[in-house]
């Protein structure tokens, strides 16, 4: 038989077992372990927060440590928040737990996890504790987003902007985040034949936003692609029923028609059309050359018409001037003086006034 002395210090508790049964709790001091078969003394530290012991059920059954420990038994659908001295410590999983309580303030907050979403007034503080990562998953929804929350394949709720936390291992959770901002959809390089058999290539822009998140994912896996297909069909119908000249003369009317039809189609996908416009209309090379020639001919005809109009106006002005000079001899004389003034600017003239008048003298001199 081996005799051994064991010392139990402050902040320690001793447990004496005989044949795996707890028979005594030992306070600080010296104790003799006689070495009898089946007898042992274990020393436990109260500085640790949780008591992790293989004989925890035996410790709970005997009630020897009730004044030292706080016990809690959590079912599968329960969790507990452990607060030590007013500060969050960790989340307790299902099972039996023992917390040392003699030298600290212990608070245990039991929570049901029937609802996978974890709600608490100190949510952010709890989730920022590294020990919470094994129990909780977090979700941050931005200001311009909305999130659809599914549990076991069923839609549970539509979550707005904010910070959220959910229990792990309580079901199959899925989160679908949706951006509510305006988006741009480009339909580029669409080759379409007009009613007068001209092939055009069009680039169209559609601006849209999601207004019904549930409908947008329940009706179509990719609502933007569905909107793209609808836009293609509507564009082909609108262009195919018009002649080239009608399209070129009023492409805004075509865009408005497309937009009105597209609005009704987009509603079933939970979308709202903000704007629709035709950015480019690309003509075939031979049609483009022909139209350039037509435009050049039109501009040339317009230029000739302007020249003729100016010539006619000048002739009409000269005719009116001649009539005025014929009817007013004094005005005629003033006109003669203006002509002589212009001639005198470039040459030297000697004028002699006589009975025949100024005009005859000048003519004779020239």
SVG drawing of the C-alpha trace seen along z (x, -y; Angstrom):
<svg xmlns="http://www.w3.org/2000/svg" viewBox="-49 -126 53 129">
<polyline fill="none" stroke="black" stroke-width="0.4" points="0.0,0.0 1.4,-3.4 0.5,-6.4 0.5,-9.8 -0.3,-13.3 -2.2,-15.6 -2.5,-19.3 -5.6,-21.3 -4.9,-25.0 -7.0,-28.0 -9.3,-28.1 -9.2,-24.3 -11.7,-21.6 -10.8,-17.9 -13.0,-14.9 -12.5,-11.6 -13.8,-8.6 -14.1,-5.0 -14.8,-2.5 -15.8,-5.4 -18.3,-6.7 -18.0,-10.2 -17.9,-10.0 -16.6,-13.3 -15.8,-16.9 -12.6,-18.2 -11.9,-21.9 -8.4,-23.5 -5.9,-21.6 -3.7,-18.4 -5.3,-15.0 -4.0,-11.5 -4.5,-9.2 -4.1,-5.7 -3.7,-3.9 -6.6,-1.6 -7.7,0.2 -10.5,-1.9 -9.8,-5.0 -8.5,-8.2 -8.5,-12.0 -8.8,-14.4 -7.9,-18.1 -10.0,-20.6 -9.3,-24.2 -12.0,-26.8 -10.0,-29.3 -11.4,-27.6 -14.9,-28.6 -16.3,-25.3 -15.9,-22.0 -15.1,-19.3 -15.2,-15.9 -16.0,-12.4 -17.9,-11.8 -20.0,-14.9 -23.2,-12.9 -21.9,-11.5 -21.0,-14.9 -24.4,-16.3 -26.2,-13.2 -24.4,-13.5 -24.9,-17.3 -21.5,-17.6 -20.5,-20.6 -23.8,-22.4 -22.4,-25.4 -19.4,-25.5 -21.0,-24.9 -24.0,-26.1 -25.5,-23.2 -27.6,-23.4 -29.0,-20.6 -29.8,-21.8 -32.0,-19.8 -31.3,-19.4 -33.5,-22.4 -31.9,-24.6 -28.7,-26.7 -27.5,-29.0 -25.6,-32.2 -23.0,-32.3 -22.2,-35.6 -19.4,-36.0 -19.2,-39.1 -21.5,-40.9 -19.4,-40.0 -20.4,-37.5 -18.3,-34.4 -19.6,-31.8 -22.6,-29.9 -23.3,-26.5 -24.4,-23.7 -26.9,-21.0 -25.9,-18.7 -25.0,-19.0 -22.7,-21.8 -21.2,-22.8 -19.9,-26.3 -17.7,-27.4 -19.6,-30.1 -18.0,-30.7 -15.6,-33.5 -17.5,-35.0 -21.0,-36.2 -22.5,-33.7 -25.6,-34.3 -27.0,-31.7 -29.5,-32.7 -31.4,-29.8 -32.6,-30.2 -34.8,-28.0 -33.5,-27.4 -36.9,-26.4 -36.5,-29.6 -33.2,-29.4 -32.7,-33.2 -30.9,-34.3 -32.2,-37.7 -30.7,-39.5 -30.2,-43.1 -26.4,-42.4 -26.3,-40.5 -23.2,-42.2 -21.2,-41.8 -22.1,-38.1 -21.3,-37.3 -17.9,-39.1 -16.7,-36.6 -14.5,-34.0 -16.2,-31.2 -19.5,-32.0 -18.3,-30.9 -19.1,-27.3 -22.7,-28.0 -23.7,-31.1 -23.4,-32.2 -23.8,-35.9 -25.3,-37.9 -24.9,-41.5 -27.5,-43.0 -26.5,-46.3 -28.7,-49.4 -29.4,-48.7 -30.1,-45.0 -32.8,-42.6 -32.2,-39.0 -34.6,-36.0 -34.1,-33.6 -34.9,-29.9 -35.0,-27.0 -35.2,-23.4 -36.2,-24.5 -39.0,-26.8 -39.0,-30.6 -39.2,-31.9 -38.8,-35.6 -37.7,-38.6 -34.9,-40.4 -34.2,-44.1 -30.9,-45.9 -29.2,-45.1 -27.0,-42.6 -28.4,-39.2 -27.3,-35.9 -28.6,-32.3 -28.0,-29.1 -25.9,-26.5 -26.9,-22.8 -30.6,-23.5 -31.6,-23.0 -30.6,-23.6 -30.3,-27.4 -30.0,-29.3 -29.7,-33.1 -30.3,-34.7 -29.2,-38.3 -30.8,-40.6 -29.4,-44.0 -32.3,-46.5 -30.3,-49.1 -31.0,-50.0 -29.3,-47.6 -28.5,-47.9 -29.2,-45.2 -27.6,-45.6 -29.0,-43.8 -26.1,-44.3 -25.8,-43.1 -29.4,-42.2 -29.8,-41.5 -33.4,-42.1 -35.2,-42.4 -37.6,-45.3 -40.9,-44.9 -39.2,-46.3 -36.6,-43.5 -33.6,-45.6 -31.4,-43.9 -30.5,-46.1 -28.2,-45.6 -29.4,-47.3 -27.9,-47.9 -30.6,-48.4 -30.4,-49.4 -32.8,-48.4 -32.6,-49.8 -34.6,-47.9 -34.7,-47.2 -36.2,-44.4 -39.4,-45.4 -40.6,-42.0 -37.8,-39.8 -39.9,-36.7 -41.4,-36.7 -38.1,-37.4 -36.6,-34.1 -39.7,-32.0 -40.7,-32.6 -37.3,-32.4 -33.8,-31.2 -32.3,-34.2 -34.8,-37.0 -32.3,-39.2 -31.9,-36.5 -35.6,-36.1 -36.0,-39.8 -33.3,-39.7 -35.2,-37.0 -38.5,-38.9 -36.7,-42.0 -35.3,-40.2 -38.7,-39.0 -40.4,-42.4 -37.6,-44.2 -37.9,-41.8 -41.6,-42.3 -41.5,-46.1 -38.7,-46.4 -40.1,-43.6 -43.5,-45.4 -42.0,-48.7 -40.2,-50.1 -36.7,-51.4 -37.7,-55.0 -40.2,-54.8 -37.6,-53.5 -35.0,-56.0 -37.4,-59.0 -38.8,-58.1 -36.7,-55.6 -38.0,-57.0 -41.5,-55.8 -40.1,-52.3 -38.3,-52.5 -41.5,-53.6 -43.5,-50.8 -40.9,-48.3 -40.9,-49.8 -44.7,-49.6 -44.9,-46.0 -41.8,-45.1 -43.3,-46.6 -46.1,-44.1 -43.7,-41.2 -41.3,-42.3 -44.0,-42.5 -44.4,-38.7 -40.7,-38.4 -40.9,-41.0 -39.1,-43.6 -39.8,-47.2 -38.6,-48.8 -37.0,-52.2 -35.9,-53.1 -35.6,-51.5 -33.8,-53.1 -32.2,-52.2 -28.6,-53.3 -27.4,-52.4 -29.0,-51.5 -26.3,-50.0 -27.2,-49.7 -25.6,-47.3 -22.8,-48.8 -24.7,-49.1 -27.8,-50.7 -25.5,-53.1 -23.8,-54.2 -27.1,-54.6 -28.5,-56.7 -25.4,-58.9 -25.9,-59.6 -29.5,-60.4 -28.6,-62.8 -25.9,-64.4 -28.4,-64.9 -30.9,-66.4 -28.3,-68.8 -27.1,-69.8 -30.7,-70.5 -31.2,-72.6 -28.1,-74.5 -29.2,-75.2 -32.5,-76.3 -31.0,-78.8 -28.7,-80.2 -31.7,-80.7 -33.7,-82.3 -30.8,-84.8 -30.5,-85.6 -34.2,-86.2 -34.1,-88.5 -31.1,-90.4 -32.8,-90.9 -36.0,-92.0 -34.1,-94.5 -32.3,-95.9 -35.7,-96.2 -37.2,-98.2 -34.1,-100.4 -34.4,-101.2 -38.0,-102.2 -37.2,-104.5 -34.4,-106.2 -36.6,-106.7 -39.4,-108.3 -37.0,-110.6 -34.4,-112.6 -32.9,-114.0 -32.3,-110.5 -30.7,-109.7 -28.3,-112.6 -27.3,-111.4 -26.7,-108.0 -24.4,-109.5 -22.4,-111.3 -21.9,-108.0 -20.6,-106.4 -18.2,-109.3 -17.0,-109.1 -16.1,-105.5 -14.3,-106.2 -12.4,-109.1 -11.0,-106.9 -8.9,-105.1 -8.2,-107.8 -7.7,-111.6 -10.6,-113.5 -11.0,-117.1 -14.6,-118.1 -16.0,-121.1 -19.6,-122.0 -21.6,-123.7 -24.9,-123.9 -25.1,-120.2 -24.8,-118.9 -22.5,-116.7 -23.3,-113.4 -22.7,-114.4 -19.3,-116.0 -18.2,-112.9 -19.2,-110.6 -17.3,-112.8 -14.2,-112.7 -14.3,-108.9"/>
</svg>
